[in-house]
Amino acid sequence: MGTVIVGAVLVVIVIAIICGMRKSRKNGKHACGGDCGHCKGCH
């Protein structure tokens, strides 16, 4: 029973992280800070 509870808590945490990332992206925030001139990863 403990394994199921721990698994459910982990699933909730992962879903919360994904929702937070989606919300940040909608608001125009990026993981790298949105300054492509410095990271060269967006070009």
C-alpha positions in Angstrom: 0.0 0.0 0.0 2.9 2.4 0.7 4.3 1.9 -2.7 1.0 3.0 -4.3 0.9 6.1 -2.1 4.5 7.1 -2.9 3.8 6.5 -6.6 0.7 8.6 -6.5 2.6 11.5 -4.8 5.3 11.3 -7.4 2.8 11.4 -10.2 1.2 14.5 -8.7 4.6 16.2 -8.4 5.5 15.5 -12.0 2.1 16.8 -13.2 2.6 20.0 -11.1 6.0 20.5 -12.7 4.7 20.0 -16.2 1.8 22.4 -15.5 4.2 25.0 -14.2 6.4 24.7 -17.2 3.4 25.1 -19.6 2.2 28.2 -17.6 5.7 29.7 -17.8 5.9 29.1 -21.5 2.5 30.7 -22.1 3.6 33.8 -20.2 6.6 34.0 -22.5 9.2 32.8 -20.0 11.8 30.3 -21.2 14.0 27.8 -19.4 17.2 29.6 -20.5 15.9 33.1 -19.6 14.8 33.9 -23.1 18.0 35.7 -24.0 19.1 33.8 -27.1 21.9 36.2 -27.7 23.8 34.6 -24.8 23.0 30.9 -24.9 23.1 30.4 -28.7 20.8 27.4 -28.2 17.8 29.1 -29.9 19.4 29.9 -33.2 
